[in-house]
Amino acid sequence: MMNKINIHRTHAMTVLCIAVILISLNGQSYSQKVKKVGTSAAAFLRIPVGTKGIAMGSAFTAIADDGSAMFWNPGNIATQEKLTLFIHHSPWLPGLDYNYFGFSIPVSRVGVVGINVVSLTSAEMEITTPEAPMGTGETFTAASMAVGVAFARSFTDRFSIGTNIKFIQERIFHSTATSIAFDVGTMFITPFRNIRFGVSVSNVGNDMGMNGEDLNAYVDVAPTQEGNNDNIVAQLKTDKFDLPIIMRLGLAYDWWLAEGSRFTLACDGVNPNDNAASLSLGIEFATFKEAVVLRGGFNELFLQDREQGLTLGAGLKIPPLNTFTLVIGYAYQDFRYLGGVNHLSLEIMF
């Protein structure tokens, strides 16, 4: 009898995953005709947050239940019952550091309020000019940052919705670009085997264009005449670009293998405005009452010229110490041409 139930559950999850795949491929068939790869501003907003979501191949829309939920699906933070502090660090790519900070507070009978900060910073780089191609002796840095305020509320024990409003800034030396954007997400636990269904749309906001003194140029208004005519200051005008809007549709299902052990399968259909649609798959095995968790996944399935691929990771929950619980996570993300990236996260629940 138990085997028949498990077979039916497996078939149900398979059918739902196929549905997500079909939706992704349908979006992909259109987006392959008009490619917009690399045409968005604030590309750092696409970098995944949290070792749990990264290790599961970014198939996290229907699962996000830790401090990174404000990034993946703000509707999921409505399920948090404790104050949660979440920190994520990664030496992203050569010369870049990626950091995320999240803090959420449950407010009785209202919902859950959170704040989040994500930043991507560069090391110092040498300034070069046409006149000094080997360097001027000066250096500059570049940085991208987003600061958000999130709110989520559960309307039933199966349905929640949330949003995250954020200020975005990108800076290169003395020039900056800013925007205001929002994310919105929902979570629904279906009555069919308690399969979780999540939908989120991220980074909906104003276009971004660079402004600043680095764009100033001295113009000679009379180049054919003698004298000092190049004292007119003009400012170069840069194009504005869309934010990287991302729509995610996710499904997840838990199999309880034995007391204290769980196996989770998740799949996400991802449809961004600056690339073709793709599919993400993730698995998670938890044992010893969630104290030890192993994860794996795969990014960008069915995406032509994909850069990302296999992901792996693990989590360790420290037994409660006084009034707080500590969770440590690690994830490895493989890139086809740029090598592997390591991620570390720390979550404290009060």
NUPA-644627 format. One line per field, with one value per atom (N, C-alpha, C): residue in one letter; x, y, z. Coordinates in steps of 0.1 Angstrom, whole numbers, always signed. Layout:
NUPA-644627
fiza	(a  ...)
east	(X  ...)
north	(Y  ...)
up	(Z  ...)
This chain:
NUPA-644627
fiza	(m  m  m  m  m  m  n  n  n  k  k  k  i  i  i  n  n  n  i  i  i  h  h  h  r  r  r  t  t  t  h  h  h  a  a  a  m  m  m  t  t  t  v  v  v  l  l  l  c  c  c  i  i  i  a  a  a  v  v  v  i  i  i  l  l  l  i  i  i  s  s  s  l  l  l  n  n  n  g  g  g  q  q  q  s  s  s  y  y  y  s  s  s  q  q  q  k  k  k  v  v  v  k  k  k  k  k  k  v  v  v  g  g  g  t  t  t  s  s  s  a  a  a  a  a  a  a  a  a  f  f  f  l  l  l  r  r  r  i  i  i  p  p  p  v  v  v  g  g  g  t  t  t  k  k  k  g  g  g  i  i  i  a  a  a  m  m  m  g  g  g  s  s  s  a  a  a  f  f  f  t  t  t  a  a  a  i  i  i  a  a  a  d  d  d  d  d  d  g  g  g  s  s  s  a  a  a  m  m  m  f  f  f  w  w  w  n  n  n  p  p  p  g  g  g  n  n  n  i  i  i  a  a  a  t  t  t  q  q  q  e  e  e  k  k  k  l  l  l  t  t  t  l  l  l  f  f  f  i  i  i  h  h  h  h  h  h  s  s  s  p  p  p  w  w  w  l  l  l  p  p  p  g  g  g  l  l  l  d  d  d  y  y  y  n  n  n  y  y  y  f  f  f  g  g  g  f  f  f  s  s  s  i  i  i  p  p  p  v  v  v  s  s  s  r  r  r  v  v  v  g  g  g  v  v  v  v  v  v  g  g  g  i  i  i  n  n  n  v  v  v  v  v  v  s  s  s  l  l  l  t  t  t  s  s  s  a  a  a  e  e  e  m  m  m  e  e  e  i  i  i  t  t  t  t  t  t  p  p  p  e  e  e  a  a  a  p  p  p  m  m  m  g  g  g  t  t  t  g  g  g  e  e  e  t  t  t  f  f  f  t  t  t  a  a  a  a  a  a  s  s  s  m  m  m  a  a  a  v  v  v  g  g  g  v  v  v  a  a  a  f  f  f  a  a  a  r  r  r  s  s  s  f  f  f  t  t  t  d  d  d  r  r  r  f  f  f  s  s  s  i  i  i  g  g  g  t  t  t  n  n  n  i  i  i  k  k  k  f  f  f  i  i  i  q  q  q  e  e  e  r  r  r  i  i  i  f  f  f  h  h  h  s  s  s  t  t  t  a  a  a  t  t  t  s  s  s  i  i  i  a  a  a  f  f  f  d  d  d  v  v  v  g  g  g  t  t  t  m  m  m  f  f  f  i  i  i  t  t  t  p  p  p  f  f  f  r  r  r  n  n  n  i  i  i  r  r  r  f  f  f  g  g  g  v  v  v  s  s  s  v  v  v  s  s  s  n  n  n  v  v  v  g  g  g  n  n  n  d  d  d  m  m  m  g  g  g  m  m  m  n  n  n  g  g  g  e  e  e  d  d  d  l  l  l  n  n  n  a  a  a  y  y  y  v  v  v  d  d  d  v  v  v  a  a  a  p  p  p  t  t  t  q  q  q  e  e  e  g  g  g  n  n  n  n  n  n  d  d  d  n  n  n  i  i  i  v  v  v  a  a  a  q  q  q  l  l  l  k  k  k  t  t  t  d  d  d  k  k  k  f  f  f  d  d  d  l  l  l  p  p  p  i  i  i  i  i  i  m  m  m  r  r  r  l  l  l  g  g  g  l  l  l  a  a  a  y  y  y  d  d  d  w  w  w  w  w  w  l  l  l  a  a  a  e  e  e  g  g  g  s  s  s  r  r  r  f  f  f  t  t  t  l  l  l  a  a  a  c  c  c  d  d  d  g  g  g  v  v  v  n  n  n  p  p  p  n  n  n  d  d  d  n  n  n  a  a  a  a  a  a  s  s  s  l  l  l  s  s  s  l  l  l  g  g  g  i  i  i  e  e  e  f  f  f  a  a  a  t  t  t  f  f  f  k  k  k  e  e  e  a  a  a  v  v  v  v  v  v  l  l  l  r  r  r  g  g  g  g  g  g  f  f  f  n  n  n  e  e  e  l  l  l  f  f  f  l  l  l  q  q  q  d  d  d  r  r  r  e  e  e  q  q  q  g  g  g  l  l  l  t  t  t  l  l  l  g  g  g  a  a  a  g  g  g  l  l  l  k  k  k  i  i  i  p  p  p  p  p  p  l  l  l  n  n  n  t  t  t  f  f  f  t  t  t  l  l  l  v  v  v  i  i  i  g  g  g  y  y  y  a  a  a  y  y  y  q  q  q  d  d  d  f  f  f  r  r  r  y  y  y  l  l  l  g  g  g  g  g  g  v  v  v  n  n  n  h  h  h  l  l  l  s  s  s  l  l  l  e  e  e  i  i  i  m  m  m  f  f  f)
east	(+8  +0  +9  +19  +28  +35  +39  +46  +37  +24  +15  +13  +12  +11  +23  +35  +47  +48  +43  +43  +34  +22  +13  +19  +25  +32  +42  +51  +61  +55  +45  +39  +33  +27  +21  +32  +43  +54  +60  +61  +66  +58  +45  +36  +37  +38  +39  +52  +63  +76  +76  +69  +67  +60  +50  +42  +52  +60  +70  +79  +84  +93  +86  +74  +67  +65  +62  +61  +74  +85  +98  +102  +99  +102  +94  +82  +73  +79  +83  +89  +103  +110  +123  +121  +111  +109  +107  +101  +100  +112  +118  +130  +142  +143  +154  +153  +142  +141  +147  +144  +150  +159  +172  +181  +184  +184  +187  +197  +206  +216  +225  +227  +236  +231  +218  +213  +206  +207  +201  +211  +206  +215  +214  +222  +222  +221  +230  +231  +234  +239  +242  +229  +218  +205  +202  +209  +206  +214  +224  +233  +225  +224  +216  +221  +212  +215  +213  +222  +219  +225  +232  +238  +227  +216  +206  +200  +196  +191  +201  +213  +224  +227  +228  +232  +221  +208  +197  +195  +205  +205  +195  +193  +184  +169  +166  +152  +147  +143  +141  +129  +121  +110  +99  +97  +87  +92  +105  +111  +116  +120  +127  +120  +127  +121  +132  +143  +154  +155  +166  +167  +169  +171  +173  +160  +149  +136  +132  +137  +133  +139  +149  +155  +147  +144  +138  +123  +116  +101  +97  +95  +92  +79  +71  +59  +62  +74  +77  +81  +85  +90  +78  +66  +54  +53  +61  +61  +71  +79  +89  +83  +86  +80  +90  +103  +113  +121  +127  +136  +147  +150  +160  +171  +183  +195  +202  +204  +210  +221  +233  +245  +250  +253  +259  +271  +282  +294  +299  +304  +310  +321  +333  +343  +338  +330  +321  +330  +336  +345  +358  +369  +381  +380  +384  +383  +370  +361  +347  +343  +337  +331  +316  +309  +294  +289  +281  +276  +261  +254  +240  +237  +229  +225  +210  +203  +189  +185  +174  +169  +154  +147  +132  +127  +115  +109  +94  +89  +75  +68  +57  +49  +35  +32  +19  +7  -1  -13  -12  +0  +3  +9  +21  +28  +43  +51  +66  +72  +80  +87  +102  +109  +123  +130  +143  +152  +163  +168  +179  +188  +200  +211  +219  +221  +230  +240  +253  +263  +273  +278  +289  +299  +311  +322  +334  +342  +354  +366  +377  +390  +394  +404  +409  +415  +412  +417  +425  +435  +443  +436  +437  +431  +440  +435  +443  +436  +443  +438  +445  +440  +447  +461  +463  +476  +485  +479  +486  +481  +483  +478  +483  +495  +500  +496  +488  +482  +487  +478  +481  +486  +486  +491  +479  +467  +455  +447  +438  +430  +415  +406  +392  +386  +373  +366  +352  +345  +331  +323  +311  +302  +288  +280  +266  +259  +248  +241  +226  +219  +204  +200  +192  +187  +172  +166  +152  +145  +132  +123  +112  +110  +100  +89  +78  +66  +58  +54  +47  +36  +25  +15  +8  +5  -2  -17  -25  -39  -47  -40  -45  -32  -34  -23  -16  -22  -17  -13  -17  -14  -8  +2  +8  +13  +15  +19  +28  +38  +47  +54  +60  +67  +80  +89  +101  +104  +104  +107  +121  +129  +143  +148  +159  +166  +179  +182  +193  +203  +216  +226  +238  +243  +255  +265  +277  +287  +300  +305  +319  +326  +336  +344  +335  +333  +325  +311  +308  +295  +286  +273  +263  +251  +243  +230  +221  +209  +200  +186  +179  +165  +158  +145  +136  +129  +129  +122  +115  +107  +100  +100  +99  +97  +84  +77  +65  +64  +59  +59  +47  +43  +33  +37  +31  +33  +20  +18  +5  +9  +4  +5  -7  -6  -18  -23  -36  -42  -38  -32  -27  -14  -14  -1  +7  +1  +9  +20  +19  +29  +29  +41  +42  +44  +37  +37  +40  +51  +55  +57  +54  +55  +62  +71  +77  +81  +81  +86  +95  +107  +117  +122  +126  +133  +124  +112  +103  +105  +111  +113  +118  +123  +127  +140  +142  +154  +166  +178  +190  +199  +205  +215  +225  +238  +248  +248  +252  +254  +265  +272  +283  +294  +304  +314  +324  +324  +333  +328  +316  +311  +313  +319  +321  +332  +331  +341  +343  +355  +358  +358  +349  +347  +353  +360  +365  +354  +348  +337  +341  +354  +359  +372  +372  +385  +393  +387  +395  +401  +398  +403  +414  +423  +434  +428  +435  +431  +426  +423  +418  +402  +398  +384  +377  +386  +381  +376  +370  +366  +351  +345  +331  +330  +323  +321  +308  +308  +297  +296  +285  +283  +278  +286  +282  +269  +260  +248  +248  +245  +245  +231  +230  +216  +211  +198  +192  +189  +190  +188  +177  +170  +160  +167  +160  +164  +162  +170  +168  +156  +144  +132  +132  +129  +129  +116  +110  +98  +101  +98  +101  +88  +87  +75  +81  +78  +85  +75  +79  +72  +81  +76  +85  +76  +82  +75  +84  +79  +87  +83  +93  +91  +97  +88  +93  +97  +110  +115  +114  +117  +116  +116  +114  +114  +127  +125  +137  +145  +140  +147  +137  +142  +133  +141  +134  +139  +130  +136  +128  +133  +123  +126  +119  +127  +122  +126  +117  +120  +114  +122  +118  +119  +108  +109  +113  +123  +128  +128  +121  +120  +124  +137  +142  +139  +140  +138  +151  +162  +175  +182  +174  +180  +168  +171  +161  +156  +144  +139  +147  +147  +154  +147  +153  +148  +158  +155  +164  +159  +167  +163  +172  +165  +173  +167  +176  +173  +179  +172  +177  +174  +184  +182  +186  +176  +179  +177  +185  +185  +188  +187  +190  +181  +168  +159  +164  +168  +172  +185  +193  +206  +216  +215  +225  +217  +221  +214  +224  +221  +229  +221  +227  +219  +227  +219  +225  +215  +220  +211  +218  +210  +216  +208  +216  +211  +210  +201  +200  +198  +190  +187  +179  +182  +176  +180  +190  +194  +206  +205  +216  +228  +240  +252  +252  +247  +246  +260  +261  +273  +274  +262  +261  +258  +260  +257  +255  +263  +262  +264  +255  +257  +256  +264  +264  +265  +261  +262  +257  +259  +255  +251  +244  +240  +241  +244  +246  +239  +229  +222  +227  +232  +238  +226  +227  +216  +213  +201  +197  +207  +212  +220  +213  +209  +201  +188  +188  +176  +177  +188  +189  +194  +191  +196  +205  +215  +226  +226  +226  +226  +238  +247  +258  +256  +259  +257  +269  +271  +281  +275  +279  +275  +286  +286  +296  +288  +292  +285  +295  +293  +302  +298  +309  +307  +316  +310  +316  +330  +331  +343  +350  +343  +349  +353  +352  +356  +345  +348  +339  +339  +327  +326  +321  +327  +323  +314  +304  +295  +294  +293  +291  +280  +272  +261  +260  +254  +252  +238  +230  +217  +215  +210  +207  +193  +186  +172  +170  +163  +162  +148)
north	(-12  +0  +12  +13  +24  +26  +15  +17  +23  +19  +25  +40  +44  +58  +66  +60  +67  +68  +58  +58  +69  +70  +81  +94  +96  +109  +112  +102  +105  +109  +102  +105  +120  +123  +137  +147  +145  +155  +156  +144  +144  +151  +150  +157  +172  +177  +191  +196  +189  +193  +194  +185  +186  +198  +202  +214  +226  +227  +238  +238  +226  +225  +231  +227  +232  +247  +252  +267  +274  +268  +273  +273  +261  +260  +269  +271  +280  +294  +298  +312  +312  +301  +300  +301  +295  +295  +309  +318  +331  +339  +338  +346  +342  +330  +327  +335  +339  +347  +361  +367  +380  +379  +379  +377  +391  +392  +404  +401  +392  +388  +400  +403  +413  +427  +429  +442  +449  +444  +450  +456  +466  +472  +464  +468  +462  +446  +441  +426  +419  +426  +419  +414  +420  +415  +401  +396  +382  +372  +377  +367  +361  +348  +341  +344  +343  +346  +333  +330  +319  +306  +299  +286  +275  +276  +266  +267  +279  +281  +278  +283  +281  +266  +259  +245  +237  +241  +234  +239  +245  +249  +261  +269  +280  +276  +263  +259  +261  +273  +277  +285  +288  +297  +292  +278  +272  +267  +269  +263  +274  +286  +296  +298  +294  +295  +301  +305  +310  +325  +331  +346  +351  +342  +346  +347  +343  +343  +357  +368  +381  +383  +375  +376  +367  +355  +345  +347  +348  +349  +356  +369  +376  +371  +364  +358  +347  +341  +330  +335  +347  +351  +352  +351  +351  +339  +328  +316  +317  +327  +328  +332  +324  +326  +333  +334  +339  +351  +359  +369  +362  +366  +358  +368  +365  +372  +363  +368  +360  +368  +361  +367  +358  +363  +355  +362  +354  +360  +351  +357  +349  +357  +352  +358  +355  +363  +360  +355  +365  +362  +370  +367  +374  +389  +394  +408  +413  +404  +409  +401  +409  +403  +405  +395  +395  +393  +402  +400  +403  +396  +398  +398  +407  +408  +409  +401  +401  +400  +407  +406  +407  +397  +397  +396  +403  +403  +400  +389  +387  +397  +402  +412  +405  +403  +396  +402  +393  +396  +406  +409  +418  +411  +405  +398  +397  +397  +397  +408  +416  +427  +424  +428  +425  +436  +436  +445  +437  +441  +433  +443  +439  +447  +437  +440  +432  +441  +436  +445  +436  +442  +436  +447  +444  +454  +449  +458  +454  +458  +452  +456  +469  +476  +488  +484  +493  +491  +503  +501  +513  +520  +534  +542  +543  +540  +542  +552  +559  +568  +566  +572  +571  +577  +587  +593  +585  +578  +570  +556  +548  +534  +525  +528  +519  +523  +534  +538  +552  +559  +573  +573  +562  +562  +563  +566  +567  +554  +551  +539  +543  +534  +536  +523  +523  +511  +512  +501  +500  +492  +496  +489  +490  +479  +479  +475  +481  +479  +480  +472  +473  +472  +481  +481  +480  +470  +467  +466  +469  +467  +457  +446  +436  +435  +430  +427  +416  +406  +395  +391  +385  +381  +368  +360  +347  +350  +347  +349  +336  +325  +312  +304  +292  +284  +278  +281  +276  +286  +299  +309  +322  +327  +339  +347  +360  +369  +380  +385  +395  +403  +414  +423  +428  +432  +438  +450  +462  +475  +479  +482  +484  +496  +502  +513  +506  +509  +503  +514  +511  +521  +513  +518  +513  +524  +522  +533  +528  +537  +535  +548  +548  +560  +571  +582  +593  +593  +583  +582  +572  +575  +566  +565  +554  +552  +546  +551  +547  +543  +536  +532  +527  +527  +521  +509  +498  +486  +479  +469  +460  +446  +437  +423  +419  +409  +404  +389  +382  +368  +362  +350  +343  +328  +322  +308  +302  +290  +283  +268  +263  +248  +242  +234  +228  +217  +214  +203  +189  +190  +178  +173  +165  +159  +170  +182  +193  +198  +196  +201  +217  +222  +237  +243  +254  +262  +276  +281  +295  +303  +315  +324  +337  +342  +355  +363  +376  +385  +395  +396  +404  +415  +426  +438  +445  +448  +456  +471  +479  +493  +502  +513  +523  +519  +523  +521  +529  +524  +530  +535  +547  +553  +561  +560  +566  +582  +588  +602  +605  +616  +620  +628  +632  +641  +634  +620  +613  +614  +618  +619  +633  +642  +655  +655  +663  +664  +679  +683  +696  +697  +706  +707  +719  +718  +729  +734  +745  +750  +756  +759  +764  +758  +745  +738  +744  +752  +757  +771  +776  +789  +788  +797  +797  +802  +799  +803  +792  +796  +786  +785  +776  +775  +763  +755  +742  +743  +755  +757  +755  +749  +745  +731  +729  +716  +710  +699  +691  +678  +672  +659  +649  +638  +627  +621  +617  +611  +596  +589  +574  +569  +558  +552  +546  +545  +539  +524  +515  +501  +496  +486  +480  +473  +471  +462  +448  +439  +424  +418  +420  +415  +400  +393  +378  +373  +364  +357  +342  +338  +324  +317  +305  +296  +283  +280  +269  +259  +246  +235  +228  +222  +214  +204  +193  +182  +175  +172  +165  +151  +142  +128  +126  +121  +118  +103  +100  +87  +79  +86  +80  +91  +88  +98  +106  +119  +128  +129  +122  +122  +127  +134  +140  +141  +139  +141  +151  +162  +172  +173  +174  +176  +189  +198  +211  +214  +221  +226  +240  +248  +262  +264  +271  +277  +291  +296  +309  +316  +328  +336  +350  +353  +367  +375  +389  +397  +400  +395  +397  +384  +373  +360  +351  +339  +330  +323  +317  +309  +297  +292  +280  +273  +261  +253  +250  +251  +247  +236  +226  +215  +214  +209  +208  +197  +191  +180  +184  +179  +181  +169  +164  +153  +158  +157  +162  +150  +149  +138  +143  +134  +138  +150  +150  +161  +174  +174  +186  +192  +184  +189  +188  +179  +177  +177  +185  +186  +186  +177  +176  +181  +189  +194  +193  +193  +193  +199  +203  +209  +212  +217  +220  +233  +242  +255  +255  +263  +267  +255  +246  +235  +241  +235  +239  +253  +259  +272  +271  +277  +277  +285  +281  +288  +291  +281  +284  +285  +292  +294  +286  +285  +278  +263  +256  +241  +235  +226  +218  +227  +224  +230  +219  +222  +212  +220  +214  +221  +213  +219  +212  +223  +218  +227  +220  +227  +221  +230  +224  +232  +228  +238  +236  +235  +225  +224  +238  +241  +254  +257  +269  +275  +286  +283  +293  +296  +308  +313  +314  +309  +311  +298  +296  +285  +290  +283  +287  +276  +282  +273  +278  +269  +272  +265  +272  +266  +268  +259  +260  +256  +263  +259  +261  +252  +253  +255  +265  +268  +267  +259  +256  +266  +272  +280  +273  +273  +266  +272  +285  +292  +299  +302  +311  +302  +289  +281  +281  +276  +274  +286  +288  +298  +292  +296  +291  +301  +297  +305  +300  +310  +307  +315  +309  +316  +313  +322  +320  +326  +318  +322  +320  +330  +329  +333  +323  +325  +327  +338  +341  +337)
up	(+0  +0  +0  +8  +9  -4  -11  -23  -34  -34  -44  -41  -28  -25  -30  -28  -32  -47  -54  -69  -74  -68  -72  -69  -58  -54  -64  -68  -77  -91  -95  -108  -108  -96  -95  -96  -89  -90  -104  -110  -124  -133  -132  -141  -139  -127  -124  -129  -127  -132  -147  -154  -169  -173  -165  -167  -167  -156  -155  -167  -171  -183  -195  -198  -209  -209  -198  -197  -200  -195  -197  -212  -218  -232  -241  -237  -245  -244  -233  -232  -239  -239  -245  -261  -266  -281  -286  -278  -282  -280  -268  -265  -273  -279  -287  -300  -304  -317  -315  -303  -300  -288  -290  -279  -273  -260  -253  -242  -244  -234  -232  -219  -215  -218  -219  -222  -210  -198  -187  -178  -170  -160  -147  -137  -124  -125  -133  -135  -122  -112  -99  -92  -96  -90  -94  -104  -108  -100  -93  -85  -74  -73  -63  -49  -39  -25  -17  -7  +2  -3  +6  +2  -1  +5  +3  -11  -15  -28  -39  -37  -47  -49  -37  -38  -45  -45  -51  -65  -71  -85  -88  -77  -78  -80  -77  -77  -63  -60  -46  -44  -54  -53  -44  -44  -36  -23  -20  -8  +1  -4  +4  +17  +28  +41  +51  +46  +55  +52  +57  +56  +42  +32  +18  +11  +17  +11  +5  +11  +6  -8  -12  -25  -35  -31  -40  -41  -30  -30  -17  -17  -4  +2  -5  +1  +12  +10  +19  +33  +35  +48  +58  +53  +62  +71  +67  +76  +87  +87  +98  +111  +121  +135  +144  +140  +149  +142  +150  +145  +138  +126  +118  +112  +115  +110  +100  +88  +77  +71  +69  +63  +53  +41  +30  +24  +22  +17  +6  -5  -16  -23  -24  -33  -48  -53  -64  -76  -83  -94  -92  -99  -96  -94  -83  -80  -75  -72  -68  -55  -46  -34  -34  -30  -30  -16  -11  +3  +4  +13  +15  +30  +34  +48  +49  +57  +58  +73  +76  +90  +89  +95  +95  +109  +111  +124  +123  +129  +130  +138  +133  +141  +143  +155  +159  +152  +146  +139  +127  +123  +112  +100  +103  +93  +97  +87  +89  +81  +88  +82  +81  +71  +69  +62  +64  +57  +51  +39  +33  +25  +25  +18  +10  -3  -11  -18  -19  -24  -32  -43  -51  -53  -47  -47  -54  -60  -67  -59  -63  -57  -65  -59  -66  -80  -90  -103  -107  -116  -120  -131  -131  -141  -153  -165  -177  -186  -194  -204  -217  -228  -241  -240  -232  -230  -221  -212  -202  -202  -212  -213  -203  -197  -187  -173  -172  -159  -155  -148  -144  -130  -123  -109  -99  -105  -97  -98  -88  -88  -87  -90  -88  -84  -79  -76  -82  -83  -87  -77  -75  -65  -70  -66  -68  -55  -53  -40  -41  -33  -33  -18  -14  +0  +0  +6  +5  +18  +18  +29  +25  +32  +28  +38  +33  +41  +35  +44  +39  +50  +45  +54  +49  +59  +56  +57  +47  +47  +51  +49  +55  +58  +63  +67  +54  +42  +30  +20  +22  +12  +19  +12  +17  +5  +8  -3  +3  -4  +1  -10  -5  -15  -9  -17  -13  -21  -15  -22  -19  -30  -28  -36  -31  -37  -43  -56  -63  -67  -65  -70  -75  -87  -92  -94  -90  -90  -97  -105  -111  -110  -101  -98  -93  -100  -96  -102  -110  -117  -111  -111  -105  -113  -111  -116  -105  -104  -94  -99  -91  -95  -82  -83  -73  -80  -73  -79  -68  -72  -62  -67  -57  -60  -54  -59  -53  -55  -45  -45  -37  -41  -34  -32  -22  -19  -16  -22  -20  -18  -7  -4  -9  -20  -26  -17  -19  -12  -18  -29  -36  -31  -21  -15  -9  -6  +0  -8  -21  -30  -30  -28  -27  -41  -43  -55  -53  -58  -56  -69  -69  -80  -75  -82  -79  -91  -90  -101  -94  -99  -92  -101  -95  -101  -111  -107  -116  -112  -120  -117  -128  -125  -135  -142  -154  -162  -155  -157  -151  -162  -159  -168  -159  -163  -156  -157  -145  -145  -135  -138  -128  -135  -128  -133  -142  -141  -150  -164  -166  -180  -186  -178  -183  -193  -204  -214  -218  -220  -225  -240  -245  -259  -265  -276  -284  -293  -290  -299  -312  -313  -326  -329  -333  -336  -347  -356  -367  -364  -352  -348  -337  -337  -327  -314  -303  -290  -281  -269  -259  -261  -269  -271  -265  -258  -252  -238  -234  -221  -218  -228  -227  -221  -210  -204  -208  -214  -219  -211  -210  -203  -213  -214  -223  -218  -227  -223  -226  -215  -217  -219  -225  -227  -214  -212  -201  -204  -194  -197  -186  -191  -182  -170  -159  -149  -153  -147  -150  -144  -150  -145  -147  -136  -136  -130  -138  -133  -130  -118  -114  -111  -115  -112  -106  -93  -87  -81  -81  -74  -65  -54  -45  -38  -35  -28  -18  -6  +4  +5  +6  +9  +23  +32  +46  +46  +46  +45  +58  +69  +82  +92  +105  +115  +115  +112  +113  +100  +89  +76  +65  +56  +45  +32  +21  +8  +0  -5  -12  -27  -36  -50  -54  -61  -65  -79  -86  -100  -102  -109  -112  -126  -132  -145  -144  -151  -149  -163  -163  -175  -173  -176  -175  -187  -186  -197  -205  -200  -207  -211  -212  -216  -220  -225  -228  -215  -216  -204  -202  -189  -186  -174  -171  -160  -150  -137  -126  -118  -115  -107  -94  -83  -71  -62  -54  -45  -31  -21  -7  +1  +9  +18  +32  +41  +55  +64  +74  +84  +98  +108  +122  +126  +122  +125  +120  +107  +100  +105  +113  +117  +106  +98  +87  +73  +64  +51  +40  +30  +18  +6  -3  -14  -28  -38  -52  -62  -73  -83  -96  -105  -119  -124  -129  -134  -149  -154  -168  -177  -174  -183  -195  -207  -219  -224  -218  -222  -231  -243  -252  -247  -249  -245  -230  -222  -208  -202  -191  -184  -171  -164  -152  -153  -143  -144  -130  -127  -114  -102  -92  -79  -68  -57  -46  -33  -22  -9  +3  +15  +27  +37  +47  +58  +72  +82  +95  +105  +112  +123  +136  +143  +157  +166  +176  +186  +193  +196  +202  +214  +213  +224  +231  +243  +251  +243  +237  +231  +216  +210  +195  +189  +176  +168  +157  +154  +145  +133  +121  +109  +100  +97  +88  +75  +64  +51  +42  +32  +22  +9  -2  -16  -25  -35  -46  -59  -67  -80  -91  -101  -112  -124  -129  -142  -153  -164  -176  -179  -180  -184  -173  -162  -152  -139  -140  -128  -118  -106  -95  -86  -79  -69  -56  -45  -32  -25  -17  -10  +4  +14  +28  +33  +42  +48  +63  +71  +85  +88  +95  +99  +114  +120  +135  +137  +144  +147  +162  +166  +180  +185)
